[in-house]
Amino acid sequence: MIFVSPVLLTGCLVGPNFQPPPSPATHRYTDERLPEHTVATPSLGKAGIVQHFKPGRDIPHEWWGLFQSKSLDQLVRLSLKNSPNLAAAKAALAQARENLLSQIGTTLFPSVDLQGFGQRQRFSDDTIGFNQGSIFNLFNVQANVSYTLDLFGGARRAVEAYGAQVDYQQYQLIGAYLALTANVVTTAITVASFKAQIAATLDLLRAQEVTLNILTKQFDLGGISRTQVYTQETLVNQTRASLPSLQKRLAQSKHALAALVGVLPSCKLPELELSELTLPANLPVVLPSRLVRMRPDIQASEALLHAASAQIGVATANLLPQVTLSGYYGWTAMTASGLFDPANHVWSVMSSFLQPVFRGGALQAQRRAAIDACQQAFQQYRQTVLQAFQNVADSLQAIETDGRILKAQRTAEIAARNSLTLAQSQYRLGGASYIVLLNAQQQYQQTRITRIQAQTNRYNDTAGLLQALGGGWWNYPRTACQSQRCIVKRTNVKTRGGAYG
């Protein structure tokens, strides 16, 4: 993996002209080539279909629509409308844009002020040397102009740094949008998973209670010992005891989902069932060479690197001469009626020159600190890229593994169910012992719950992959800042690649 530090790239202005670091030179995310598709679990219908990896295919901007769930779509849209975190990120972006405009107005344009005053004053006779006229009026109106020449580009570098901060807040907003949608999807799926686990546990509990009734009747008739009844009662109570834990986790997940959607936990939200989700058959996979442009966290880190690079130019310009032009034009008179007489107009033009000579090494230290800060930002950028590729690799591997795990768990569940059905039938006919029936009940309970969890993992890891690849935010129409689409409205001031050079 090759990275080039922007500190080494110099240009026409003082300090380096920023260029985005190149993408890592790799053609795949994992050390070994993944299969082109996952395995299928036909007995689970649309939850067990084959998933095909499609390198180079683009991700839709509303990627959660790939699950084809109306309830899920409603939840995501509610969160985009109500989320305080998203609203805060939008406000931070607006603030950064205004700060950029303020910096442009302050540093790249001359300042023009209109000033006036009226004054009545008395001087001491001894001070002015005569006894009359010690009380007088003075009126003044003048326009003041001042402009510091940007000879070495320090002001333009400062504006460039502010522009990079706008980019940073832009990608922070995109990242907040992506994290919000992904968290809503995975939390909603988790809620549906706990509901399915509770339903499975209740089904099993009803079956165990039926078996307990049978055993109780057999004991009353003297056919079995009381020990078998007690053992079945223990199993029923153990299964019943597992429900509160599942119900607690379900409630907590619902509360977390409400917070993500931006409503109170007491509000009623659309209900999602695992059975209504469709597993995406074709998974778009962004090419590794494009990932650094698609991930908002990488782009945000690059923006910070850009800002740090521009600060080197600012610190360098502070070492060099500064020339300021200033002047004023106006009128000064001792009476208001004669203020604008031609004879009373005044003006001044002045230029000033400043060359720092000795500041105790402070300016040189500030420049070295700016270079060190840029190197720090560069290493943080590298780490962000490495983590991004790790995220994608983990997600790809998880999806491929999830398919095999789900198939194995489904096979185990079917076998356990058949074993339980057979054990129940044989037990009624006296062909199997109670121990065989008990083991079959326990195995079926565990395999059914584990299969639901494996099915949930497949949905969640699919959402995790789409999030890790950037979530398709770049496909949003570039319209006015309305609704969530404002996340892709870019600033009109160019900041990249030394645009102010």
C-alpha positions in Angstrom: 0.0 0.0 0.0 1.6 3.3 -1.1 0.9 6.7 0.4 2.5 10.0 -0.6 2.7 12.8 2.0 1.3 16.1 0.8 4.0 18.0 2.7 6.4 17.1 -0.1 4.2 18.6 -2.8 5.1 22.3 -3.4 3.5 24.9 -5.6 3.3 28.5 -6.5 2.1 29.8 -3.2 4.1 29.5 0.0 3.4 26.1 1.5 2.4 22.9 -0.3 -0.3 22.7 -2.9 -2.5 20.0 -1.6 -3.1 16.9 -3.7 -5.3 14.0 -2.4 -3.2 10.9 -1.6 -3.5 8.2 -4.2 -5.8 5.1 -3.7 -4.1 2.0 -2.3 -2.7 -0.2 -5.1 -4.8 -3.3 -4.6 -7.4 -5.1 -6.6 -9.3 -7.0 -3.8 -10.2 -6.6 -0.2 -9.2 -10.0 1.2 -6.0 -12.0 1.0 -7.8 -14.9 -0.7 -10.3 -14.5 -3.5 -13.9 -14.9 -2.2 -16.4 -17.1 -4.0 -18.6 -15.3 -6.6 -21.7 -16.1 -4.5 -22.8 -17.6 -1.2 -24.4 -20.9 -0.6 -28.2 -21.2 -0.6 -30.7 -22.5 2.0 -33.8 -23.3 -0.1 -36.0 -24.4 2.7 -35.9 -20.8 4.2 -37.3 -19.3 1.0 -36.3 -15.7 0.3 -34.3 -15.6 3.6 -32.0 -18.3 2.3 -31.4 -17.3 -1.3 -28.0 -17.2 -3.0 -26.2 -13.8 -2.8 -24.0 -12.8 -5.7 -21.1 -10.4 -5.2 -21.1 -7.9 -8.1 -17.8 -6.0 -8.3 -18.1 -2.6 -9.8 -21.9 -2.3 -9.5 -23.1 0.9 -8.0 -25.0 1.1 -4.7 -28.4 2.8 -4.8 -28.8 5.9 -2.7 -31.7 4.4 -0.8 -29.8 1.1 -0.2 -32.1 -0.2 2.5 -34.8 -0.6 -0.3 -32.9 -3.7 -1.3 -34.5 -5.5 1.6 -38.0 -4.7 0.0 -39.7 -4.0 3.3 -42.2 -1.2 3.6 -41.9 -1.1 7.4 -38.2 -0.7 7.2 -38.5 2.0 4.6 -40.9 3.9 6.9 -38.6 3.6 9.9 -35.6 5.0 7.9 -37.5 7.9 6.5 -38.8 8.8 9.9 -35.3 8.8 11.3 -34.1 11.1 8.4 -36.8 13.5 9.2 -36.5 13.5 13.1 -32.9 12.7 14.0 -31.4 15.4 16.2 -27.9 14.1 15.3 -28.6 14.7 11.6 -30.0 18.1 12.3 -26.9 19.0 14.4 -24.6 17.9 11.6 -26.5 20.0 9.1 -26.2 23.0 11.4 -22.4 22.4 11.8 -22.1 22.3 8.0 -24.0 25.6 7.7 -21.8 27.2 10.3 -18.6 26.0 8.5 -19.9 27.6 5.3 -20.6 30.9 7.0 -17.1 30.8 8.6 -15.6 30.3 5.1 -17.6 33.3 3.7 -16.5 35.4 6.7 -12.8 34.5 6.1 -13.1 35.3 2.4 -14.6 38.7 3.2 -12.0 39.5 5.9 -8.8 38.5 4.1 -9.3 38.6 0.3 -11.1 41.9 0.0 -10.3 45.4 1.3 -12.2 46.7 4.3 -14.2 49.9 3.7 -15.7 51.8 6.6 -17.7 55.0 6.8 -17.0 57.0 9.9 -18.3 60.2 11.3 -18.5 62.1 14.5 -19.7 65.4 15.9 -17.8 66.9 18.9 -18.0 69.9 21.2 -15.0 70.5 23.3 -13.3 73.0 25.6 -9.6 73.3 26.1 -7.8 75.0 28.9 -6.8 78.5 28.0 -3.3 77.9 29.2 -3.0 74.8 27.1 -3.9 76.4 23.8 -2.2 79.8 24.6 -5.0 82.3 24.2 -8.1 83.3 26.0 -10.8 83.1 23.4 -12.0 80.2 21.3 -11.3 77.6 24.0 -14.8 76.1 23.3 -15.4 74.9 19.8 -17.2 72.3 17.7 -15.7 69.8 15.3 -17.5 67.7 12.7 -16.0 64.9 10.6 -17.2 62.5 7.9 -14.7 60.2 6.2 -14.4 56.8 4.4 -11.5 54.6 5.6 -10.0 51.9 3.3 -7.5 49.3 4.3 -6.1 46.3 2.5 -3.2 44.0 3.3 -1.6 42.7 0.1 -1.5 38.9 -0.1 1.9 38.8 -1.7 2.8 35.3 -0.7 -0.6 33.7 -0.5 -1.0 33.4 3.3 -4.5 34.8 3.2 -5.5 32.5 0.4 -4.1 29.5 2.3 -6.2 30.5 5.3 -9.3 30.6 3.1 -8.2 27.2 1.7 -8.1 25.8 5.2 -11.6 27.1 6.0 -12.8 25.6 2.7 -11.3 22.3 3.8 -13.2 22.6 7.0 -16.4 23.0 5.0 -15.6 19.7 3.2 -14.9 18.1 6.5 -18.3 19.1 7.9 -19.9 18.0 4.6 -18.5 14.5 5.0 -19.3 14.4 8.7 -22.9 15.1 7.7 -22.8 12.3 5.1 -21.2 10.0 7.7 -24.0 10.8 10.2 -26.6 10.1 7.5 -25.0 6.8 6.7 -24.5 5.7 10.3 -28.1 6.7 11.1 -29.6 4.7 8.3 -27.4 1.7 9.0 -28.2 1.7 12.7 -31.9 2.0 12.1 -31.8 -1.0 9.7 -29.7 -3.2 12.0 -31.7 -2.2 15.1 -35.0 -2.9 13.4 -33.7 -6.3 12.2 -32.6 -7.0 15.8 -36.0 -6.1 17.1 -37.6 -8.5 14.6 -35.1 -11.2 15.6 -36.0 -11.0 19.2 -39.7 -11.1 18.3 -39.0 -14.3 16.3 -37.0 -15.8 19.1 -39.8 -15.1 21.6 -42.4 -16.6 19.2 -40.2 -19.7 18.8 -39.8 -20.0 22.6 -43.5 -19.7 23.1 -44.2 -22.4 20.5 -41.7 -24.7 22.2 -43.2 -23.9 25.6 -46.6 -24.9 24.4 -45.3 -28.1 23.1 -43.5 -28.8 26.3 -46.7 -28.1 28.3 -48.6 -30.6 26.2 -45.9 -33.2 26.9 -46.2 -32.3 30.6 -49.9 -32.9 30.6 -49.4 -36.3 29.0 -46.8 -37.2 31.6 -49.0 -36.0 34.4 -51.9 -38.3 33.1 -49.5 -41.2 32.8 -48.3 -40.7 36.3 -51.9 -40.5 37.6 -52.5 -43.8 35.9 -49.4 -45.3 37.5 -47.5 -45.7 34.2 -44.5 -43.6 35.0 -42.6 -42.4 38.0 -43.0 -38.9 39.5 -39.3 -38.2 38.6 -40.2 -37.9 34.9 -43.0 -35.4 35.7 -40.6 -33.3 37.8 -38.0 -33.4 35.1 -40.5 -32.2 32.5 -41.7 -29.5 34.9 -38.1 -28.3 35.2 -37.7 -28.1 31.5 -41.0 -26.2 31.1 -39.9 -23.7 33.8 -36.5 -23.3 32.3 -38.0 -22.5 28.9 -40.4 -20.1 30.6 -37.5 -18.5 32.5 -35.7 -17.7 29.3 -38.6 -15.5 28.1 -38.1 -12.5 30.4 -34.5 -12.1 29.2 -35.6 -12.1 25.6 -38.4 -9.7 26.4 -36.0 -7.4 28.2 -33.7 -7.3 25.2 -36.6 -6.8 22.9 -37.8 -3.8 24.9 -34.3 -2.3 25.0 -33.9 -2.7 21.3 -37.2 -1.0 20.7 -36.2 1.9 22.9 -32.9 2.2 21.0 -34.8 2.2 17.7 -37.1 4.9 19.0 -34.1 7.1 19.9 -32.6 6.5 16.4 -35.9 7.4 14.8 -36.0 10.6 16.9 -39.2 9.8 19.0 -39.9 9.0 22.6 -39.9 5.3 23.6 -43.6 5.6 24.3 -44.4 6.3 20.6 -45.7 3.6 18.4 -43.4 2.6 15.5 -44.0 0.5 12.4 -43.6 -3.2 13.2 -41.0 -5.2 11.3 -41.1 -9.0 11.0 -38.2 -11.1 9.8 -40.5 -12.9 7.4 -41.2 -9.7 5.4 -37.5 -9.0 4.7 -36.0 -10.1 1.4 -32.3 -10.8 1.3 -30.7 -8.9 -1.6 -29.7 -11.4 -4.3 -27.1 -9.1 -5.9 -24.6 -7.3 -3.7 -22.9 -4.3 -5.3 -19.2 -4.2 -4.3 -17.4 -0.9 -4.9 -14.0 -1.5 -6.5 -11.0 -1.1 -4.1 -9.6 1.7 -6.2 -12.8 3.8 -5.6 -13.4 3.1 -2.0 -11.4 6.1 -0.7 -13.7 8.4 -2.7 -16.8 6.6 -1.6 -16.3 6.4 2.2 -17.3 9.6 4.0 -14.9 8.9 6.9 -12.0 8.7 4.5 -13.1 11.9 2.7 -13.5 13.7 6.1 -10.0 12.6 7.1 -8.7 13.8 3.8 -10.3 17.2 4.4 -8.6 17.5 7.7 -5.3 16.7 6.0 -6.0 19.4 3.4 -6.7 21.9 6.1 -3.5 21.0 7.9 -1.5 21.3 4.7 -2.9 24.8 4.1 -1.9 25.9 7.6 1.7 25.3 6.6 1.3 28.0 4.0 -0.3 30.3 6.5 2.6 29.8 9.0 5.2 30.3 6.2 3.6 33.5 5.0 3.8 34.9 8.6 7.6 34.8 8.2 7.6 37.0 5.1 7.0 40.8 4.5 3.5 42.2 4.8 2.4 45.3 3.0 -0.7 47.1 3.9 -2.3 50.0 2.0 -4.6 52.3 3.8 -6.2 55.7 3.3 -9.2 57.9 4.0 -11.1 60.7 2.3 -13.6 63.0 4.0 -14.5 66.3 5.4 -13.7 68.1 8.6 -15.2 71.4 9.7 -16.0 73.4 12.9 -19.6 73.9 11.8 -22.2 71.4 10.5 -23.3 73.7 7.7 -19.8 74.0 6.3 -18.9 70.3 6.6 -19.0 69.6 3.0 -17.4 72.8 1.6 -14.6 72.0 -0.9 -12.1 73.8 1.3 -12.8 71.4 4.2 -12.2 68.1 2.6 -9.3 65.9 3.8 -7.6 62.8 2.6 -4.7 60.6 3.2 -2.9 57.7 1.5 -0.4 55.5 3.2 1.4 52.2 2.8 3.1 50.3 5.6 5.7 47.6 5.5 6.2 44.9 8.2 9.0 42.3 8.1 9.3 40.2 11.3 12.9 40.3 12.4 13.1 38.8 15.8 10.2 37.0 17.6 12.3 34.7 19.8 11.9 31.9 17.3 8.1 31.8 17.7 7.2 32.1 14.0 9.7 29.4 13.0 8.3 27.1 15.8 4.8 27.8 14.5 5.7 26.7 11.0 7.4 23.5 12.3 4.3 22.8 14.4 2.1 23.2 11.3 4.3 20.7 9.4 4.1 18.3 12.3 0.3 18.7 12.5 0.1 17.9 8.8 2.2 14.8 9.3 -0.1 13.8 12.1 -3.2 14.3 9.9 -1.6 12.3 7.2 -0.9 9.3 9.5 -4.5 9.5 10.8 -5.7 9.5 7.2 -3.7 6.3 6.6 -5.2 4.7 9.6 -8.7 5.6 8.5 -8.0 4.0 5.1 -6.7 0.8 6.7 -9.7 0.6 8.9 -12.1 1.2 6.0 -10.5 -1.7 4.0 -10.7 -3.9 7.1 -14.4 -3.1 7.5 -15.1 -4.1 3.9 -13.0 -7.3 4.1 -14.7 -8.3 7.4 -18.2 -7.7 5.9 -17.4 -9.7 2.7 -16.1 -12.6 4.7 -19.0 -12.4 7.2 -21.6 -12.6 4.4 -19.9 -15.6 2.7 -19.6 -17.3 6.1 -23.1 -16.4 7.1 -24.5 -18.3 4.2 -22.7 -21.5 5.2 -23.6 -21.1 8.8 -27.3 -20.6 8.1 -27.4 -23.6 5.8 -25.8 -25.7 8.5 -28.0 -24.4 11.2 -31.1 -24.9 9.1 -30.1 -28.5 8.4 -29.6 -29.0 12.2 -32.9 -27.5 12.9 -34.7 -29.7 10.5 -33.0 -32.8 11.8 -33.8 -31.7 15.4 -37.4 -31.1 14.5 -37.7 -34.5 12.8 -36.0 -36.1 15.8 -38.5 -34.5 18.2 -41.5 -35.5 16.1 -40.3 -39.1 16.0 -39.4 -39.1 19.7 -42.9 -37.8 20.6 -44.6 -40.4 18.5 -42.5 -43.2 19.8 -42.9 -42.1 23.3 -46.7 -42.1 23.0 -46.5 -45.6 21.7 -44.0 -46.7 24.4 -41.2 -47.2 21.9 -38.9 -44.6 23.3 -37.8 -43.6 26.8 -38.5 -40.2 28.4 -34.8 -39.4 28.3 -34.9 -39.6 24.5 -37.9 -37.3 24.4 -36.2 -34.8 26.8 -33.0 -34.7 24.7 -35.0 -34.2 21.5 -36.9 -31.2 23.1 -33.7 -29.5 24.3 -31.9 -30.0 21.0 -34.8 -28.6 18.9 -35.2 -25.5 21.2 -31.5 -24.7 20.8 -31.3 -25.3 17.1 -34.4 -23.2 16.3 -33.1 -20.2 18.3 -29.6 -20.5 16.8 -31.1 -20.6 13.3 -33.0 -17.4 13.9 -29.9 -15.8 15.1 -27.9 -17.0 12.1 -30.7 -15.6 9.8 -30.5 -12.3 11.6 -26.7 -12.1 11.2 -27.1 -12.6 7.5 -29.4 -9.6 7.2 -27.3 -7.4 9.5 -24.0 -8.3 7.8 -25.5 -7.5 4.4 -26.5 -4.0 5.8 -23.0 -3.8 7.3 -21.4 -4.4 3.9 -23.5 -1.7 2.2 -22.6 0.7 4.9 -18.9 -0.2 4.8 -18.9 0.5 1.0 -20.3 4.0 1.5 -24.0 3.5 1.2 -24.4 5.1 -2.2 -24.7 8.7 -0.9 -23.1 10.0 -4.1 -26.1 8.9 -6.1 -28.4 11.4 -4.4 -29.7 14.1 -6.8 -27.8 17.3 -6.3 -30.8 19.5 -5.6 -31.4 22.3 -3.2 -31.0 21.7 0.5 -34.4 20.1 1.1 -35.0 17.1 3.4 -32.1 14.7 3.6 -30.9 15.5 0.1 -29.1 18.5 1.5 -26.3 16.2 2.5 -24.9 16.2 -1.1 -25.2 20.0 -1.7 -21.6 21.0 -2.1 -20.1 24.4 -1.3 -19.7 26.8 -4.3 -16.2 27.7 -3.2 -13.6 25.4 -4.6 -11.0 24.2 -2.1 -9.2 21.3 -3.6 -5.8 21.0 -5.3 -4.6 24.4 -4.5 -7.5 26.1 -6.1 -6.5 29.5 -4.7 -3.1 29.3 -6.3 
